[in-house]
Amino acid sequence: MNGGPLRRTVTVTNPMGFHFRPIAAFAQLAGRFQGNVTVWKGDRRVNGKSPLELMTLAAEQGTELTVEVSGPDAAGAVDALAEVLASPGQEDEPEPPLPLKG
């Protein structure tokens, strides 16, 4: 890609917000791409490859975050990263209780 950075705005749908597990998954995925990854919440920008910086966004459910990616693999990166942000977080739902043994 030779153009400018690509951006995508996503609403956090996870009932628990953008918390540790999705942040870790996002940062790990962002690290696989060559380009720079920045996440915005309002006018605050953080490095999308840094879990600690992402945590400072304190993005609750319903928060709009903008992902900006620049670099040769920006098109694929922005799609994949936006998908992580928009994920409803099913991995965080409690598992049903095991049946009692009689």
N, C-alpha and C positions, 0 to 999 in steps of 0.2 A: 504494500500500500504506500502510495506516495503523497496522498492528500493529508488533510489535517486529522486531528483526533476524532474518533467516533464516540458519540454519547447516547446513553439510553437511560431514561428515568423510569424507576420501578417503585411500586408501593410494596412495602414489607407486609406480607400476609400471614406470616407465622404468628400464632397467638402469643407466643413467648417473645416475640420481637426478634431482632437480629442479635442473637446472643452467642455464647461461646462456640457451640457446635457449628452453626452455620458460618460464623466468622472464621473458624479454623478451616472449614471446607473451602470458603471463598478465597482466603489468603493462600492456601495450598494450590488451588486451581490457578489463581492469578500468577503464582510463581512459575508456573509451567509455560507461560507466554513470554515472548521476548520483549514486548512493548511495556511502556509505563502504564500503570493502572492507578487511577485516582478515583476516590469515592467522595461525593459531596452530599452534605446534608445542609440545606440552606446555603449560607456563604462559607461554611466550614469545609475544608478539603483535607483529606488524609490519604496516605499511601495505601493503596488497596492490597499490597503484598505484605503489610504489617498487621498481624492480629491485634497487637496492642493499640495501634492507632485506630483501627476499625472499632474497637471496643469503646473508644472515647466518643463515638457518635451517639451512643445510647439510643439507638433506633428502635422504638417500640412498634407494635403492630399498627399499621396505617401510616407510618412515616414514609415520605417519598425520599428516595436516595437516587442520585445520578451517578452512573458509572461512566468514566471517560477512559478510553484506551487509545494510545498512540503507538505506532510501530508497525512492522511488516505483517503481523498476524492479528491486527486490531479487529477485523471483521468477525473472525471466529471467536475471539476473546470476548468481545462485548456481548455477543449472543449467549455464550456459555455462562458468563458471570452474571448477567441479568437473570438468567434462569435460576441460579442459586439464590439470588435475592428474593425472587418472586415465589420460591418454594414455600408451600404451606407448613413445612416442618413436621411431616408425619413421623419422622424418627424420634420426635420428642413426646409423642402421645404415650400415655402409660399403657403398658401391656395389660390385657385382661387377666384377672386372677386365675391361677391354676385351680382345677377342680379338687375338691377335698377327697382324700382317700378314705374309704370306709372300711 
